[in-house]
Amino acid sequence: MTAIVWLHAPRWFWNIWESRLRELLSNHYAPIVAVDAGELAYSDRSTSHVVVVVGMGDHYVYLNDPALTTGAIPVPWGDFDLAWLEKDQQYAVLSLGAKPMSEAMAMKPS
């Protein structure tokens, strides 16, 4: 079963929500984040958009963008933060049935 749950991360919780995204990734969930594409260096349009976070490092967030066919794109943390903040840090969690959605919702940020 596939389930999508949209969540909202208030700006003052950025460190918590960064940890939350990392935790979701480490547990094989695919966070889908709402962004303003204009804040991403590879985009030439300022528009509401969604991307899938597929990895996170010290300096970059790795995104799969459905508008592109290039695979994971490294985006500097600052650019990602601005793009996500423009859309009130909304994100969704996609579960492909490996774990129940209730488990994803119950995870505590590290």
C-alpha positions as protocol buffer text, in pm:
chain_id: "A"
residue {
  index: 1
  type: MET
  ca { x: 0 y: 0 z: 0 }
}
residue {
  index: 2
  type: THR
  ca { x: 122 y: 349 z: -80 }
}
residue {
  index: 3
  type: ALA
  ca { x: 44 y: 637 z: 151 }
}
residue {
  index: 4
  type: ILE
  ca { x: 133 y: 1004 z: 138 }
}
residue {
  index: 5
  type: VAL
  ca { x: 109 y: 1233 z: 439 }
}
residue {
  index: 6
  type: TRP
  ca { x: 177 y: 1609 z: 401 }
}
residue {
  index: 7
  type: LEU
  ca { x: 347 y: 1764 z: 699 }
}
residue {
  index: 8
  type: HIS
  ca { x: 453 y: 2116 z: 788 }
}
residue {
  index: 9
  type: ALA
  ca { x: 782 y: 2204 z: 954 }
}
residue {
  index: 10
  type: PRO
  ca { x: 777 y: 2544 z: 1129 }
}
residue {
  index: 11
  type: ARG
  ca { x: 1089 y: 2750 z: 1051 }
}
residue {
  index: 12
  type: TRP
  ca { x: 1207 y: 2770 z: 1411 }
}
residue {
  index: 13
  type: PHE
  ca { x: 1233 y: 2391 z: 1414 }
}
residue {
  index: 14
  type: TRP
  ca { x: 1488 y: 2378 z: 1127 }
}
residue {
  index: 15
  type: ASN
  ca { x: 1748 y: 2171 z: 1316 }
}
residue {
  index: 16
  type: ILE
  ca { x: 1480 y: 1928 z: 1428 }
}
residue {
  index: 17
  type: TRP
  ca { x: 1338 y: 1895 z: 1077 }
}
residue {
  index: 18
  type: GLU
  ca { x: 1684 y: 1851 z: 921 }
}
residue {
  index: 19
  type: SER
  ca { x: 1727 y: 1560 z: 1164 }
}
residue {
  index: 20
  type: ARG
  ca { x: 1379 y: 1439 z: 1071 }
}
residue {
  index: 21
  type: LEU
  ca { x: 1467 y: 1428 z: 700 }
}
residue {
  index: 22
  type: ARG
  ca { x: 1789 y: 1240 z: 780 }
}
residue {
  index: 23
  type: GLU
  ca { x: 1597 y: 992 z: 996 }
}
residue {
  index: 24
  type: LEU
  ca { x: 1339 y: 933 z: 724 }
}
residue {
  index: 25
  type: LEU
  ca { x: 1614 y: 871 z: 467 }
}
residue {
  index: 26
  type: SER
  ca { x: 1800 y: 632 z: 695 }
}
residue {
  index: 27
  type: ASN
  ca { x: 1478 y: 432 z: 738 }
}
residue {
  index: 28
  type: HIS
  ca { x: 1418 y: 409 z: 362 }
}
residue {
  index: 29
  type: TYR
  ca { x: 1137 y: 663 z: 337 }
}
residue {
  index: 30
  type: ALA
  ca { x: 1131 y: 912 z: 51 }
}
residue {
  index: 31
  type: PRO
  ca { x: 1068 y: 1269 z: 175 }
}
residue {
  index: 32
  type: ILE
  ca { x: 901 y: 1477 z: -95 }
}
residue {
  index: 33
  type: VAL
  ca { x: 951 y: 1847 z: -27 }
}
residue {
  index: 34
  type: ALA
  ca { x: 771 y: 2151 z: -159 }
}
residue {
  index: 35
  type: VAL
  ca { x: 1014 y: 2414 z: -290 }
}
residue {
  index: 36
  type: ASP
  ca { x: 1026 y: 2739 z: -480 }
}
residue {
  index: 37
  type: ALA
  ca { x: 1226 y: 2627 z: -784 }
}
residue {
  index: 38
  type: GLY
  ca { x: 1361 y: 2979 z: -832 }
}
residue {
  index: 39
  type: GLU
  ca { x: 1583 y: 2937 z: -525 }
}
residue {
  index: 40
  type: LEU
  ca { x: 1758 y: 2634 z: -680 }
}
residue {
  index: 41
  type: ALA
  ca { x: 2060 y: 2728 z: -891 }
}
residue {
  index: 42
  type: TYR
  ca { x: 1979 y: 2477 z: -1166 }
}
residue {
  index: 43
  type: SER
  ca { x: 1629 y: 2620 z: -1221 }
}
residue {
  index: 44
  type: ASP
  ca { x: 1549 y: 2922 z: -1435 }
}
residue {
  index: 45
  type: ARG
  ca { x: 1188 y: 2959 z: -1314 }
}
residue {
  index: 46
  type: SER
  ca { x: 1040 y: 3071 z: -984 }
}
residue {
  index: 47
  type: THR
  ca { x: 747 y: 2836 z: -943 }
}
residue {
  index: 48
  type: SER
  ca { x: 600 y: 2602 z: -684 }
}
residue {
  index: 49
  type: HIS
  ca { x: 754 y: 2262 z: -730 }
}
residue {
  index: 50
  type: VAL
  ca { x: 823 y: 1935 z: -548 }
}
residue {
  index: 51
  type: VAL
  ca { x: 1145 y: 1732 z: -536 }
}
residue {
  index: 52
  type: VAL
  ca { x: 1244 y: 1409 z: -365 }
}
residue {
  index: 53
  type: VAL
  ca { x: 1528 y: 1423 z: -112 }
}
residue {
  index: 54
  type: VAL
  ca { x: 1746 y: 1118 z: -184 }
}
residue {
  index: 55
  type: GLY
  ca { x: 2054 y: 1204 z: 21 }
}
residue {
  index: 56
  type: MET
  ca { x: 2205 y: 1454 z: 262 }
}
residue {
  index: 57
  type: GLY
  ca { x: 2566 y: 1541 z: 330 }
}
residue {
  index: 58
  type: ASP
  ca { x: 2754 y: 1805 z: 524 }
}
residue {
  index: 59
  type: HIS
  ca { x: 2736 y: 2065 z: 245 }
}
residue {
  index: 60
  type: TYR
  ca { x: 2475 y: 1937 z: 1 }
}
residue {
  index: 61
  type: VAL
  ca { x: 2125 y: 1795 z: -16 }
}
residue {
  index: 62
  type: TYR
  ca { x: 2078 y: 1550 z: -303 }
}
residue {
  index: 63
  type: LEU
  ca { x: 1751 y: 1590 z: -491 }
}
residue {
  index: 64
  type: ASN
  ca { x: 1569 y: 1399 z: -760 }
}
residue {
  index: 65
  type: ASP
  ca { x: 1371 y: 1649 z: -960 }
}
residue {
  index: 66
  type: PRO
  ca { x: 1086 y: 1510 z: -1172 }
}
residue {
  index: 67
  type: ALA
  ca { x: 1143 y: 1791 z: -1424 }
}
residue {
  index: 68
  type: LEU
  ca { x: 1494 y: 1659 z: -1499 }
}
residue {
  index: 69
  type: THR
  ca { x: 1636 y: 1328 z: -1621 }
}
residue {
  index: 70
  type: THR
  ca { x: 1984 y: 1371 z: -1474 }
}
residue {
  index: 71
  type: GLY
  ca { x: 1940 y: 1172 z: -1153 }
}
residue {
  index: 72
  type: ALA
  ca { x: 2036 y: 1305 z: -811 }
}
residue {
  index: 73
  type: ILE
  ca { x: 2139 y: 1672 z: -814 }
}
residue {
  index: 74
  type: PRO
  ca { x: 2365 y: 1811 z: -539 }
}
residue {
  index: 75
  type: VAL
  ca { x: 2216 y: 2135 z: -406 }
}
residue {
  index: 76
  type: PRO
  ca { x: 2399 y: 2347 z: -146 }
}
residue {
  index: 77
  type: TRP
  ca { x: 2226 y: 2344 z: 194 }
}
residue {
  index: 78
  type: GLY
  ca { x: 2168 y: 2720 z: 182 }
}
residue {
  index: 79
  type: ASP
  ca { x: 1988 y: 2702 z: -153 }
}
residue {
  index: 80
  type: PHE
  ca { x: 1777 y: 2408 z: -39 }
}
residue {
  index: 81
  type: ASP
  ca { x: 1690 y: 2583 z: 287 }
}
residue {
  index: 82
  type: LEU
  ca { x: 1573 y: 2897 z: 104 }
}
residue {
  index: 83
  type: ALA
  ca { x: 1373 y: 2700 z: -153 }
}
residue {
  index: 84
  type: TRP
  ca { x: 1204 y: 2490 z: 117 }
}
residue {
  index: 85
  type: LEU
  ca { x: 1144 y: 2789 z: 346 }
}
residue {
  index: 86
  type: GLU
  ca { x: 962 y: 2970 z: 63 }
}
residue {
  index: 87
  type: LYS
  ca { x: 704 y: 2689 z: 77 }
}
residue {
  index: 88
  type: ASP
  ca { x: 678 y: 2689 z: 458 }
}
residue {
  index: 89
  type: GLN
  ca { x: 898 y: 2377 z: 483 }
}
residue {
  index: 90
  type: GLN
  ca { x: 617 y: 2146 z: 378 }
}
residue {
  index: 91
  type: TYR
  ca { x: 702 y: 1788 z: 303 }
}
residue {
  index: 92
  type: ALA
  ca { x: 533 y: 1457 z: 241 }
}
residue {
  index: 93
  type: VAL
  ca { x: 641 y: 1106 z: 327 }
}
residue {
  index: 94
  type: LEU
  ca { x: 592 y: 832 z: 72 }
}
residue {
  index: 95
  type: SER
  ca { x: 574 y: 482 z: 210 }
}
residue {
  index: 96
  type: LEU
  ca { x: 584 y: 194 z: -34 }
}
residue {
  index: 97
  type: GLY
  ca { x: 457 y: -60 z: 215 }
}
residue {
  index: 98
  type: ALA
  ca { x: 796 y: -161 z: 360 }
}
residue {
  index: 99
  type: LYS
  ca { x: 695 y: -9 z: 692 }
}
residue {
  index: 100
  type: PRO
  ca { x: 360 y: 117 z: 814 }
}
residue {
  index: 101
  type: MET
  ca { x: 302 y: 491 z: 781 }
}
residue {
  index: 102
  type: SER
  ca { x: 231 y: 509 z: 1153 }
}
residue {
  index: 103
  type: GLU
  ca { x: 595 y: 415 z: 1212 }
}
residue {
  index: 104
  type: ALA
  ca { x: 717 y: 705 z: 995 }
}
residue {
  index: 105
  type: MET
  ca { x: 490 y: 945 z: 1184 }
}
residue {
  index: 106
  type: ALA
  ca { x: 613 y: 818 z: 1522 }
}
residue {
  index: 107
  type: MET
  ca { x: 987 y: 852 z: 1450 }
}
residue {
  index: 108
  type: LYS
  ca { x: 1160 y: 1101 z: 1673 }
}
residue {
  index: 109
  type: PRO
  ca { x: 1434 y: 1324 z: 1529 }
}
residue {
  index: 110
  type: SER
  ca { x: 1783 y: 1234 z: 1649 }
}
